[in-house]
Amino acid sequence: MCELYVKADPILYESRARSLRIRGVVTTLRLENQFWDILREIAEVDGMTTNQLITKLYDEVMDYRGEVVNFASFLRVSCTRYLSQRRGSAELSLVRSISQ
């Protein structure tokens, strides 16, 4: 089982910083490449750029919570929630196709 994780391409867990403007302030986010890839996928599905998605997520979490203690961690959790939701949708589609 551990081979699945141990044999991951090191480029996936190498971190990369990106600068973007959120609410008029230039900020830098550092995430692992794997998370940047997932954010890009989410953005594409929603018809946005990655920076637009990140800005929208920031605005929405600020409107909902009033603060963001660790925005990079919030983005990582958002990515894992997206993957979990995508997996659940795929499983549901499979069940529906089998029952037809």
KEPA-462388 format. One record per atom (N, C-alpha, C): residue in three letters; y, x, z. Coordinates in pm, whole numbers, padded with zeros to 5 digits, always signed. Layout:
// residues N
ALAYXZ...
END
This chain:
// residues 100
MET-00119+00082+00000MET+00000+00000+00000MET+00126+00087+00000CYS+00129+00190+00078CYS+00250+00271+00089CYS+00286+00343-00041GLU+00187+00364-00129GLU+00215+00430-00256GLU+00321+00355-00336LEU+00319+00224-00328LEU+00417+00142-00398LEU+00558+00185-00359TYR+00578+00215-00233TYR+00710+00253-00184TYR+00736+00402-00198VAL+00637+00481-00166VAL+00652+00627-00167VAL+00676+00680-00308LYS+00618+00616-00407LYS+00630+00664-00544LYS+00753+00609-00617ALA+00841+00543-00544ALA+00964+00491-00606ALA+01046+00606-00661ASP+01106+00584-00775ASP+01192+00684-00836ASP+01308+00714-00740PRO+01328+00841-00704PRO+01436+00876-00609PRO+01575+00831-00654ILE+01595+00813-00783ILE+01725+00766-00830ILE+01756+00627-00775LEU+01653+00548-00746LEU+01673+00412-00695LEU+01735+00412-00556TYR+01700+00510-00474TYR+01755+00511-00339TYR+01866+00613-00320GLU+01907+00675-00430GLU+02026+00759-00425GLU+02147+00667-00416SER+02241+00700-00330SER+02357+00612-00317SER+02469+00655-00411ARG+02548+00556-00448ARG+02658+00579-00539ARG+02778+00498-00488ALA+02893+00560-00491ALA+03015+00493-00448ALA+03088+00438-00570ARG+03147+00321-00551ARG+03229+00260-00655ARG+03358+00212-00592SER+03467+00231-00662SER+03596+00181-00615SER+03627+00051-00686LEU+03681-00044-00612LEU+03723-00170-00670LEU+03836-00228-00587ARG+03904-00322-00644ARG+04017-00385-00576ARG+03972-00521-00523ILE+03988-00539-00392ILE+03955-00666-00329ILE+04080-00714-00255ARG+04127-00831-00293ARG+04249-00889-00234ARG+04365-00790-00238GLY+04377-00721-00351GLY+04488-00630-00371GLY+04473-00492-00309VAL+04363-00469-00242VAL+04341-00340-00175VAL+04228-00266-00246VAL+04255-00141-00283VAL+04149-00060-00343VAL+04057-00013-00231THR+03930-00039-00249THR+03830-00001-00150THR+03712+00065-00219THR+03637+00141-00146THR+03520+00208-00199THR+03396+00153-00128LEU+03297+00117-00208LEU+03169+00072-00154LEU+03062+00173-00192ARG+02977+00206-00097ARG+02866+00297-00122ARG+02737+00220-00099LEU+02658+00207-00208LEU+02528+00140-00202LEU+02427+00222-00280GLU+02302+00200-00251GLU+02196+00264-00327GLU+02193+00205-00467ASN+02150+00285-00564ASN+02147+00242-00704ASN+02068+00113-00724GLN+01959+00098-00651GLN+01878-00025-00662GLN+01964-00148-00635PHE+02049-00141-00533PHE+02134-00256-00500PHE+02242-00278-00605TRP+02298-00170-00661TRP+02394-00186-00769TRP+02328-00257-00888ASP+02203-00222-00915ASP+02130-00286-01026ASP+02111-00436-01000ILE+02077-00470-00877ILE+02056-00612-00843ILE+02188-00688-00851LEU+02295-00629-00800LEU+02426-00694-00808LEU+02467-00716-00953ARG+02439-00619-01039ARG+02469-00633-01182ARG+02391-00751-01241GLU+02263-00763-01202GLU+02180-00874-01250GLU+02235-01008-01204ILE+02272-01018-01077ILE+02328-01143-01024ILE+02456-01177-01100ALA+02541-01077-01120ALA+02667-01099-01191ALA+02642-01149-01333GLU+02547-01087-01402GLU+02515-01129-01539GLU+02467-01274-01542VAL+02382-01311-01448VAL+02331-01449-01441VAL+02448-01547-01421ASP+02547-01504-01343ASP+02663-01590-01314ASP+02777-01573-01413GLY+02757-01491-01517GLY+02859-01473-01619GLY+02981-01397-01572MET+02959-01299-01485MET+03070-01220-01430MET+03040-01071-01443THR+03142-00991-01415THR+03119-00848-01399THR+03075-00825-01255THR+03022-00709-01230THR+02980-00675-01093THR+03100-00679-00998ASN+03212-00624-01041ASN+03331-00625-00955ASN+03380-00766-00927GLN+03375-00853-01027GLN+03414-00992-01006GLN+03321-01060-00905LEU+03191-01034-00917LEU+03094-01092-00823LEU+03123-01044-00681ILE+03141-00914-00665ILE+03165-00858-00531ILE+03292-00917-00471THR+03397-00928-00552THR+03522-00987-00503THR+03501-01132-00463LYS+03427-01206-00543LYS+03400-01348-00511LYS+03318-01358-00381LEU+03217-01275-00367LEU+03138-01277-00244LEU+03225-01245-00122TYR+03313-01146-00137TYR+03402-01110-00027TYR+03491-01228+00009ASP+03554-01287-00092ASP+03641-01402-00066ASP+03567-01516+00002GLU+03446-01544-00045GLU+03370-01656+00012GLU+03325-01628+00154VAL+03280-01507+00182VAL+03236-01478+00318VAL+03356-01474+00413MET+03471-01428+00365MET+03590-01430+00449MET+03635-01573+00477ASP+03630-01659+00375ASP+03667-01799+00395ASP+03571-01867+00491TYR+03443-01833+00484TYR+03341-01898+00567TYR+03336-01841+00708ARG+03342-01707+00721ARG+03325-01641+00850ARG+03456-01592+00913GLY+03555-01565+00828GLY+03681-01514+00882GLY+03686-01364+00899GLU+03572-01298+00885GLU+03565-01153+00895GLU+03435-01104+00832VAL+03435-00977+00798VAL+03314-00913+00747VAL+03302-00781+00822VAL+03206-00774+00912VAL+03191-00655+00995VAL+03141-00537+00912ASN+03041-00559+00828ASN+02986-00451+00746ASN+02955-00510+00608PHE+03053-00499+00519PHE+03041-00562+00388PHE+02928-00504+00304ALA+02906-00373+00313ALA+02796-00311+00237ALA+02661-00369+00281SER+02644-00388+00410SER+02519-00448+00459SER+02509-00593+00414PHE+02621-00665+00415PHE+02623-00802+00365PHE+02574-00806+00220LEU+02622-00711+00138LEU+02580-00708-00002LEU+02432-00678-00016ARG+02380-00586+00066ARG+02236-00556+00062ARG+02153-00680+00097VAL+02195-00750+00201VAL+02124-00872+00241VAL+02135-00978+00133SER+02251-00989+00071SER+02268-01084-00040SER+02170-01054-00153CYS+02151-00925-00181CYS+02056-00885-00286CYS+01914-00925-00249THR+01875-00902-00125THR+01738-00937-00086THR+01719-01088-00084ARG+01822-01162-00046ARG+01814-01309-00050ARG+01802-01357-00194TYR+01874-01294-00286TYR+01864-01329-00428TYR+01722-01306-00478LEU+01666-01190-00445LEU+01529-01159-00490LEU+01429-01256-00432SER+01447-01292-00306SER+01357-01388-00241SER+01368-01525-00308GLN+01489-01567-00337GLN+01510-01696-00404GLN+01450-01694-00545ARG+01470-01585-00615ARG+01415-01571-00751ARG+01263-01577-00747ARG+01203-01510-00649ARG+01057-01511-00635ARG+01010-01653-00605GLY+01080-01723-00516GLY+01043-01860-00483GLY+01052-01952-00603SER+01154-01933-00687SER+01169-02014-00809SER+01057-01986-00906ALA+01019-01860-00918ALA+00909-01823-01009ALA+00777-01883-00961GLU+00755-01881-00832GLU+00631-01940-00777GLU+00628-02090-00799LEU+00741-02155-00782LEU+00750-02299-00803LEU+00723-02333-00949SER+00778-02255-01040SER+00754-02277-01184SER+00607-02262-01217LEU+00543-02164-01156LEU+00401-02140-01179LEU+00319-02260-01131VAL+00349-02310-01012VAL+00277-02425-00958VAL+00297-02546-01049ARG+00418-02566-01096ARG+00445-02680-01185ARG+00368-02668-01316SER+00361-02548-01371SER+00289-02531-01499SER+00139-02548-01481ILE+00086-02511-01367ILE-00057-02527-01339ILE-00092-02676-01322SER-00003-02752-01258SER-00033-02891-01228SER-00013-02982-01349GLN+00042-02932-01457GLN+00065-03017-01576GLN-00055-03024-01664
END
